[in-house]
Amino acid sequence: MSPIILPYRSVWPTIAADAFVAPGSSVIGDVVIGSGSSIWFNCTVRGDVHEIRIGEGTNIQDGSVVHVTKGKFGTYIGNNITIGHKALIHACTLEDGCFIGMGAVVMDGCVIESGAMVAAGALVTPGKRVKAGELWAGSPAKPKRDLTEADTAGWPAQAAHYAALGREYLETLSQRAAE
């Protein structure tokens, strides 16, 4: 089983050779996925009516959806970001090194700054800006507190772990194809 990689209006996704896109996931249209990034099982990354850009070393975990808004907002996901399982990332900007919890929803026009965190299950409503060093939680999400060094200390290691795990999966798939 392979991922579904499809064009939209003759525009194919551009995926770095060392990025991992899991079987069962779909990547469609005007999407760029950077080096060392990973799109995990049953994710949809659909750049059909606007563009999606995913930086390096970012992981989008199982069941997540990344989409855009026609003619208005693309989705821009920076480097070394962890996006938890079943998140919905829609027509927004995630700056380098932020963290999105499992089941979170980030809506149109939002900006999640570097070093900010959206808690699991949070709903960040359209146009909000989550500032660096803040934790937002709830539905609708609101600032809950400032993050501590202890809160953010593991984020780089988690992003690196997923990059390594993606490489391991790529190697396994490559070995199997060679058999």
PLY file of the C-alpha trace (Angstrom):
ply
format ascii 1.0
element vertex 179
property float x
property float y
property float z
element edge 178
property int vertex1
property int vertex2
end_header
0.00 0.00 0.00
1.30 3.43 -0.96
0.23 6.94 -0.11
-2.07 8.66 -2.56
-0.14 11.43 -4.33
-2.34 13.30 -6.80
-2.19 16.45 -8.92
-4.86 19.11 -8.92
-5.20 21.06 -12.18
-1.90 19.57 -13.34
0.00 20.71 -10.22
1.72 17.81 -8.48
2.97 17.87 -4.89
6.70 18.37 -4.37
7.97 16.03 -1.66
11.59 15.95 -0.48
13.27 12.60 -1.16
13.85 12.05 2.56
10.35 13.04 3.69
8.11 10.18 4.77
4.50 10.05 3.61
2.84 7.03 5.19
0.76 4.51 3.29
-2.90 5.43 3.52
-2.21 9.16 3.53
-3.16 11.55 0.73
-1.15 14.51 -0.56
-2.90 16.48 -3.28
-2.09 19.46 -5.49
0.04 22.50 -4.67
1.87 21.05 -1.67
5.57 21.27 -0.83
6.94 19.00 1.93
10.46 19.73 3.17
13.38 17.52 4.06
12.97 15.18 7.02
9.28 15.92 7.46
6.73 13.17 7.98
3.07 12.79 7.15
1.73 9.86 9.16
-0.96 7.28 8.56
-4.38 8.41 7.31
-3.50 12.09 7.01
-4.88 14.30 4.26
-2.85 17.25 2.97
-5.05 18.85 0.30
-3.63 21.82 -1.60
-6.31 22.00 -4.24
-7.68 25.56 -4.09
-4.63 27.23 -2.51
-1.07 26.28 -1.57
0.33 24.33 1.36
3.96 24.64 2.42
5.46 22.33 5.05
9.01 23.02 6.19
11.79 20.70 7.31
11.69 18.26 10.21
7.96 18.73 10.83
5.70 15.82 11.72
1.98 15.66 11.10
0.65 12.72 13.04
-1.99 10.11 12.25
-5.43 11.17 11.10
-4.68 14.88 10.77
-6.12 17.07 8.02
-4.37 20.06 6.44
-6.41 22.20 4.04
-6.78 25.76 2.69
-9.41 28.39 1.81
-10.05 29.10 -1.86
-8.60 32.39 -3.01
-7.99 33.61 0.52
-5.58 31.60 2.70
-2.96 28.99 2.03
-1.51 26.94 4.87
2.08 27.55 5.93
3.69 25.12 8.36
7.27 25.90 9.37
10.21 23.79 10.48
10.49 21.38 13.42
6.82 21.42 14.38
4.91 18.58 16.00
1.24 18.35 15.08
-0.54 15.75 17.21
-2.90 13.01 16.07
-6.23 14.04 14.48
-5.48 17.76 14.36
-7.24 19.99 11.82
-4.98 22.67 10.38
-7.01 24.94 8.08
-5.75 27.93 6.11
-3.39 29.22 8.79
0.28 29.79 9.61
2.29 27.70 12.06
5.69 29.27 12.69
8.89 27.27 13.29
9.04 25.26 16.48
5.46 25.64 17.70
3.47 22.68 19.05
-0.09 21.63 18.17
-1.75 19.10 20.48
-3.84 16.09 19.54
-7.30 16.85 18.20
-6.67 20.59 18.08
-8.36 22.74 15.43
-6.57 25.80 14.07
-8.83 27.80 11.75
-8.54 30.30 8.90
-6.17 33.22 9.24
-4.69 32.12 12.57
-0.99 32.49 13.33
0.69 30.25 15.89
4.01 31.88 16.66
7.34 30.11 17.22
7.49 28.60 20.67
3.71 28.72 21.24
1.49 25.75 22.10
-2.10 24.89 21.23
-3.36 22.32 23.74
-4.96 19.02 22.83
-8.61 19.48 21.85
-8.36 23.27 21.60
-10.33 25.24 18.99
-8.44 28.33 17.81
-11.10 30.41 16.07
-10.46 32.39 12.86
-7.91 35.18 12.88
-6.42 34.57 16.32
-2.69 34.96 17.03
-1.15 32.64 19.61
1.95 34.48 20.76
5.38 32.97 21.40
5.59 31.44 24.86
1.83 31.14 25.36
-0.34 28.06 25.96
-3.85 28.30 24.53
-6.54 25.79 25.49
-10.30 25.35 25.45
-13.12 25.72 22.95
-12.93 28.44 21.94
-9.24 28.55 22.82
-7.94 31.35 25.01
-4.55 32.08 26.57
-4.21 29.95 29.71
-0.67 30.68 30.89
2.88 31.31 29.87
4.91 28.24 28.96
7.88 27.28 31.09
11.24 25.92 29.97
10.11 22.54 31.30
7.03 22.71 29.03
9.05 23.31 25.87
12.30 21.47 26.63
11.26 18.23 24.91
9.87 19.74 21.71
13.10 19.65 19.66
13.74 16.04 20.70
10.20 15.04 19.76
10.55 16.60 16.29
13.93 14.86 15.86
12.41 11.56 17.01
9.71 11.73 14.35
12.26 12.66 11.67
14.32 9.58 12.65
11.22 7.39 12.74
10.25 8.60 9.27
13.75 7.70 7.99
13.38 4.24 9.52
10.07 3.70 7.75
11.57 4.93 4.46
14.48 2.50 4.81
12.10 -0.39 5.52
9.96 0.44 2.49
13.07 0.80 0.33
14.43 -2.58 1.45
11.09 -4.24 0.77
10.89 -2.71 -2.73
14.40 -4.03 -3.45
13.41 -7.62 -2.54
0 1
1 2
2 3
3 4
4 5
5 6
6 7
7 8
8 9
9 10
10 11
11 12
12 13
13 14
14 15
15 16
16 17
17 18
18 19
19 20
20 21
21 22
22 23
23 24
24 25
25 26
26 27
27 28
28 29
29 30
30 31
31 32
32 33
33 34
34 35
35 36
36 37
37 38
38 39
39 40
40 41
41 42
42 43
43 44
44 45
45 46
46 47
47 48
48 49
49 50
50 51
51 52
52 53
53 54
54 55
55 56
56 57
57 58
58 59
59 60
60 61
61 62
62 63
63 64
64 65
65 66
66 67
67 68
68 69
69 70
70 71
71 72
72 73
73 74
74 75
75 76
76 77
77 78
78 79
79 80
80 81
81 82
82 83
83 84
84 85
85 86
86 87
87 88
88 89
89 90
90 91
91 92
92 93
93 94
94 95
95 96
96 97
97 98
98 99
99 100
100 101
101 102
102 103
103 104
104 105
105 106
106 107
107 108
108 109
109 110
110 111
111 112
112 113
113 114
114 115
115 116
116 117
117 118
118 119
119 120
120 121
121 122
122 123
123 124
124 125
125 126
126 127
127 128
128 129
129 130
130 131
131 132
132 133
133 134
134 135
135 136
136 137
137 138
138 139
139 140
140 141
141 142
142 143
143 144
144 145
145 146
146 147
147 148
148 149
149 150
150 151
151 152
152 153
153 154
154 155
155 156
156 157
157 158
158 159
159 160
160 161
161 162
162 163
163 164
164 165
165 166
166 167
167 168
168 169
169 170
170 171
171 172
172 173
173 174
174 175
175 176
176 177
177 178
